[in-house]
Amino acid sequence: MAGARQTVGEARRIVVKVGSSSLTTAAGGLDADRVDALVDVLAKTRSGREREVVLVSSGAIAAGLAPLGLRRRPRDLARQQAAASVGQGLLVARYTASFARYGIRVGQVLLTSDDMSRRAHHRNASRTLDKLLAMGALPVVNENDTVATDEIRFGDNDRLAALVAHLVRADLLVLLSDVDGVYDGDPSRPGTSRIAEVRGPEDLAHVEIGSAGRAGVGTGGMVTKVEAAQIAAAAGIQVVLTSAVHAAEALAGGDTGTYFHPTGRRSADRLLWLQHASTPQGSLTLDDGAVRAVVEGRKSLLPAGIAGVEGDFSAGDPVELRDREGRAVARGLVNFDAKEIPLLVGRSTRELARELGPGYEREVVHRDDLVVLHP
């Protein structure tokens, strides 16, 4: 394991994710000492500009609770958005002041999953983050809770962090929370032990992973952290999952937390977002030939291969592609509105162009906007 941990210490571009419970009190409100302690570690990690850091930070909703007189995190989306609106300003102001102690400027980047699955938005986000890093700023990324609806939410910043790590081509993802790693049972019970490294999903197959954090102000438990670690690892990124108090040791390659070995290779950035961050707005049923073309041949989906349509979606929305048994085989961005699809079903593009115009001589889902879902 020493070799693996050594590559952690040598990582040049790092994404660090910190949860609400590591930044705030259980009652809501930022804990300035905790924020400063994290910033001290990140500033030291980044000193000399040899290592680049992107911070994915939760805490906006939690930081907005006390100022709005809320005793606990609200369940309804509207009040969550109100708390995020107040709290996000407080959160970034706190980071700005804390990093200023080291002469480091921060740049706020707010994202929704909808931003990331659409080609132009994805490209813009990538360009912005790259430019911030090139200019010496430290990006602070969060979900745009003030405008994200239930349909376009990541749901937790662990998954957002994994996808941002892929977006910026990071060498390392560090997930910080209030738990110092993955355990082979309930860490509060005697006899359980920390799992030092995970080489693949099979290493966790018989481990029961808890779902709740201790502090009660965040949304992501250990399940979401492990899922995020596996998403990043499958995209070729090494991951360390540990507690915020062990951040310095983790970033230096010390034996803390749980280390996830990369299990796959990098793929097209946007397709990872499409697979893991998009919510299908409808579905298209494919005939057997179209299923083979899409899944085995990695071809675009043409009108002739469609057997049915469900849902109310618009051009550009993510949709699920299903076989005749209803199994999801792929996901893609559709080029037509749902109400147009019945006109296209089972027909050739040449026939459609002749009858409806040249705008209909195109794929329903282009192969560049399509990801096959492996069982």
C-alpha positions in Angstrom: 0.0 0.0 0.0 2.9 2.3 0.5 3.2 2.7 -3.3 -0.4 3.7 -3.7 -0.2 6.2 -0.9 3.0 7.7 -2.4 1.1 8.5 -5.6 -1.5 10.4 -3.4 1.3 12.6 -2.1 2.5 13.2 -5.7 -0.9 14.2 -7.1 -0.8 17.5 -8.8 -4.4 18.4 -9.4 -6.7 17.6 -6.4 -10.4 17.9 -5.7 -11.3 18.1 -2.0 -14.9 17.7 -0.9 -16.0 18.8 2.6 -19.4 18.1 4.1 -21.7 20.3 6.1 -21.0 18.5 9.3 -17.3 19.4 9.1 -18.0 23.1 8.7 -21.0 24.0 10.8 -22.7 23.4 14.1 -25.6 21.0 14.4 -27.9 23.9 15.0 -26.8 25.6 11.8 -24.3 28.4 11.3 -20.7 28.3 10.1 -17.9 27.3 12.6 -15.2 29.8 11.8 -12.5 27.7 13.5 -13.4 24.6 11.5 -13.3 26.6 8.2 -10.0 28.1 9.1 -8.5 24.7 10.0 -9.5 23.3 6.6 -8.2 26.4 4.8 -4.8 26.1 6.7 -4.5 22.6 5.3 -5.5 23.4 1.7 -3.2 26.5 1.6 -0.3 24.5 2.8 -1.1 21.8 0.2 -1.1 24.4 -2.5 1.9 26.4 -1.4 4.4 27.0 -4.2 1.7 26.5 -6.8 3.1 23.0 -7.4 -0.3 21.5 -6.5 -3.7 22.8 -7.7 -6.8 22.4 -5.5 -10.5 22.6 -6.3 -12.7 22.7 -3.2 -16.2 21.2 -3.4 -17.9 22.6 -0.3 -21.3 21.8 1.2 -22.6 24.0 3.9 -24.7 26.7 2.2 -28.1 25.4 3.4 -26.7 24.6 6.9 -25.1 28.1 7.1 -28.4 29.8 6.3 -30.4 28.0 9.0 -29.6 30.2 12.0 -29.7 33.6 10.2 -33.3 32.7 9.0 -34.4 31.4 12.4 -34.7 27.8 11.3 -33.9 25.2 13.9 -33.3 22.3 11.6 -32.8 21.7 7.9 -36.2 22.2 6.2 -37.7 19.4 4.1 -39.5 21.5 1.5 -37.5 22.6 -1.5 -38.5 26.3 -1.3 -37.2 26.8 2.2 -34.0 24.9 1.4 -33.5 27.3 -1.5 -34.1 30.3 0.7 -31.5 29.0 3.3 -29.1 28.3 0.4 -29.5 31.8 -0.9 -28.5 33.3 2.5 -26.0 30.7 3.4 -24.1 30.6 0.1 -23.0 34.2 0.5 -21.9 33.6 4.1 -20.0 30.5 3.1 -18.1 32.1 0.2 -17.4 35.2 2.3 -15.9 33.0 5.0 -13.7 31.2 2.6 -12.7 34.4 0.9 -11.6 35.9 4.2 -9.9 32.8 5.4 -7.9 32.1 2.2 -6.9 35.8 2.0 -4.7 35.2 5.0 -2.5 33.3 2.6 -2.9 35.7 -0.3 -5.1 33.1 -2.2 -8.1 34.3 -4.2 -11.2 32.1 -4.4 -13.7 31.8 -7.3 -17.3 30.6 -6.7 -18.7 28.1 -9.2 -22.3 27.0 -8.8 -23.5 24.0 -10.8 -26.6 22.0 -11.5 -26.7 18.5 -13.0 -28.6 20.0 -16.0 -25.6 22.3 -16.6 -23.3 19.3 -16.9 -25.1 17.0 -19.2 -25.7 19.6 -21.9 -22.7 19.9 -24.2 -22.3 23.7 -24.3 -22.8 24.1 -20.6 -20.4 21.3 -19.8 -17.7 22.9 -22.0 -18.2 26.3 -20.4 -17.9 24.8 -16.8 -14.7 23.0 -17.8 -13.2 26.1 -19.4 -14.1 28.3 -16.3 -12.5 25.9 -13.9 -9.4 25.5 -16.0 -9.0 29.2 -16.3 -9.4 29.8 -12.6 -6.7 27.3 -11.8 -4.4 28.7 -14.5 -4.8 32.2 -13.0 -3.9 31.0 -9.6 -7.4 31.1 -8.0 -8.9 28.3 -6.0 -12.3 27.3 -7.2 -15.0 26.7 -4.6 -17.7 24.6 -6.1 -21.2 23.9 -4.8 -24.5 22.7 -6.2 -26.7 25.7 -7.2 -29.3 25.0 -4.5 -31.0 28.3 -5.0 -32.3 27.3 -8.5 -32.0 23.5 -8.7 -35.3 21.7 -8.8 -35.8 18.2 -7.6 -35.5 17.0 -11.2 -32.0 18.6 -11.8 -30.4 18.2 -8.4 -27.3 16.1 -7.7 -28.8 15.3 -4.3 -25.5 15.3 -2.5 -22.1 16.9 -3.1 -20.2 13.7 -2.9 -21.4 12.7 -6.4 -20.9 16.3 -7.5 -17.3 16.1 -6.3 -16.6 12.8 -8.2 -17.9 14.4 -11.4 -16.0 17.6 -10.9 -12.8 15.6 -10.3 -13.4 14.0 -13.7 -14.3 17.3 -15.3 -11.0 19.0 -14.3 -9.0 15.8 -15.0 -7.9 15.5 -11.3 -5.3 13.1 -10.1 -6.9 12.7 -6.7 -10.2 13.1 -5.0 -10.3 13.5 -1.2 -13.7 13.1 0.4 -13.8 14.7 3.9 -16.6 14.1 6.5 -17.0 13.3 10.2 -16.1 9.7 9.8 -12.4 8.6 9.3 -13.0 6.0 6.7 -15.1 3.0 5.6 -15.5 0.3 8.4 -16.4 -3.3 8.1 -19.4 -2.6 10.5 -20.8 0.1 12.7 -17.7 2.1 13.7 -19.2 2.9 17.1 -19.3 -0.8 18.0 -16.3 -2.7 19.4 -14.6 -5.2 17.1 -15.0 -3.2 13.8 -12.0 -2.1 11.9 -11.2 0.5 9.2 -10.9 -0.8 5.6 -7.6 0.6 4.6 -7.9 0.2 0.8 -10.5 -0.9 -1.8 -9.3 -2.4 -5.0 -12.8 -2.9 -6.5 -16.5 -3.2 -5.6 -15.9 -6.8 -4.6 -13.9 -5.6 -1.5 -17.1 -4.0 -0.2 -19.6 -6.7 -1.3 -20.1 -8.1 2.2 -19.8 -4.8 4.1 -22.9 -3.1 5.5 -22.4 0.6 5.0 -24.3 3.1 7.2 -26.4 5.8 5.6 -26.5 8.6 8.3 -23.9 11.1 9.3 -23.6 12.1 13.0 -24.1 15.9 12.8 -27.6 15.9 11.1 -27.1 18.9 8.9 -26.0 17.3 5.6 -27.6 15.0 3.1 -24.9 12.5 2.2 -24.1 9.5 4.4 -21.4 6.9 4.0 -23.4 5.2 1.2 -23.2 8.3 -1.0 -19.5 8.7 -0.3 -18.7 5.2 -1.3 -20.8 5.5 -4.4 -18.9 8.8 -5.3 -15.6 7.1 -4.6 -16.5 4.3 -7.0 -17.6 6.7 -9.7 -14.3 8.5 -9.5 -12.3 5.3 -9.3 -14.1 3.9 -12.3 -13.1 7.1 -14.2 -9.4 6.5 -13.4 -9.0 8.8 -10.3 -7.6 7.7 -7.0 -9.7 8.5 -4.0 -9.1 8.9 -0.2 -12.2 8.9 2.1 -11.4 10.2 5.6 -12.4 12.8 8.2 -11.7 16.5 8.0 -9.4 16.3 11.0 -7.1 14.0 9.1 -7.1 16.1 5.9 -3.4 17.1 6.1 -2.3 13.5 6.6 -4.5 12.3 3.8 -3.2 14.8 1.3 0.4 14.0 2.2 -0.2 10.3 1.4 -0.4 9.1 5.0 -2.1 5.9 6.2 -5.5 7.4 7.1 -9.0 6.8 5.9 -9.9 4.4 3.1 -7.9 4.5 -0.2 -9.8 3.5 -3.4 -7.6 2.3 -6.2 -8.5 3.5 -9.7 -10.5 0.7 -11.4 -11.1 2.1 -14.9 -9.9 4.6 -17.5 -11.0 8.1 -18.2 -13.9 8.4 -20.7 -15.5 11.4 -22.4 -16.2 13.9 -19.6 -19.7 14.7 -20.5 -20.8 11.1 -20.8 -19.9 10.4 -17.2 -22.2 13.3 -16.2 -24.9 11.9 -18.5 -24.7 8.5 -16.8 -24.5 9.6 -13.2 -25.9 13.1 -12.9 -28.8 13.3 -15.3 -32.5 12.4 -14.6 -34.3 11.0 -17.6 -37.3 13.0 -18.6 -38.9 10.2 -20.6 -38.0 7.0 -22.4 -37.9 5.5 -25.9 -38.5 1.9 -26.6 -36.2 0.4 -29.2 -36.7 -2.6 -31.5 -34.2 -5.5 -31.2 -32.1 -4.2 -34.1 -31.8 -0.8 -32.7 -30.8 -2.2 -29.3 -28.0 -4.2 -31.0 -26.9 -1.1 -33.0 -26.8 1.2 -29.9 -25.4 -1.3 -27.3 -23.0 -3.4 -29.4 -22.4 -1.2 -32.4 -22.2 2.1 -30.5 -24.4 3.6 -33.2 -26.7 6.6 -33.1 -30.4 6.0 -32.6 -32.4 6.5 -35.8 -36.2 7.0 -36.1 -36.6 3.6 -37.8 -35.5 1.8 -34.6 -38.0 3.4 -32.3 -41.0 1.3 -31.2 -42.6 3.6 -28.6 -42.2 6.7 -26.5 -43.2 7.8 -23.0 -42.9 11.0 -21.0 -43.1 14.7 -21.7 -39.6 15.9 -22.7 -38.1 18.6 -24.9 -35.2 18.5 -27.4 -32.0 18.4 -25.5 -33.4 16.5 -22.5 -31.9 13.2 -21.2 -34.0 10.2 -22.0 -33.7 6.5 -21.2 -33.4 4.0 -24.1 -35.2 0.7 -23.3 -35.5 -2.7 -24.9 -38.9 -4.3 -25.5 -38.8 -5.9 -22.0 -38.5 -2.4 -20.5 -34.9 -2.7 -19.4 -32.8 0.5 -19.6 -29.9 -0.2 -22.0 -28.7 3.4 -22.6 -29.2 7.0 -21.8 -28.9 10.0 -24.2 -29.8 13.5 -25.1 -32.8 13.5 -27.5 -32.9 15.8 -30.6 -36.7 16.1 -30.7 -39.6 17.0 -28.4 -41.7 14.1 -27.1 -44.8 15.2 -29.2 -42.7 14.9 -32.4 -41.5 11.3 -31.8 -44.8 9.6 -32.8 -44.4 11.1 -36.3 -41.0 9.6 -36.6 -41.5 6.0 -35.2 -40.3 3.3 -37.6 -39.6 5.6 -40.5 -36.3 6.3 -42.4 -34.6 9.7 -42.1 -34.8 10.0 -45.9 -38.5 9.5 -45.9 -39.0 12.0 -43.1 -36.8 14.6 -44.8 -38.9 14.3 -48.0 -42.2 14.6 -46.1 -41.4 17.0 -43.2 -38.3 18.9 -44.3 -34.5 18.6 -44.0 -34.6 19.3 -40.3 -35.9 15.8 -39.8 -33.0 14.1 -41.6 -31.0 13.5 -38.4 -30.6 11.1 -35.5 -33.1 11.0 -32.6 -30.1 10.5 -30.3 -26.6 11.0 -31.7 -23.9 8.5 -30.6 -21.8 11.4 -29.1 -24.7 12.2 -26.8 -25.3 8.6 -25.7 -24.0 6.4 -23.0 -24.6 2.6 -22.8 -25.7 1.5 -19.3 -23.9 -1.6 -18.3 -25.8 -4.0 -15.9 
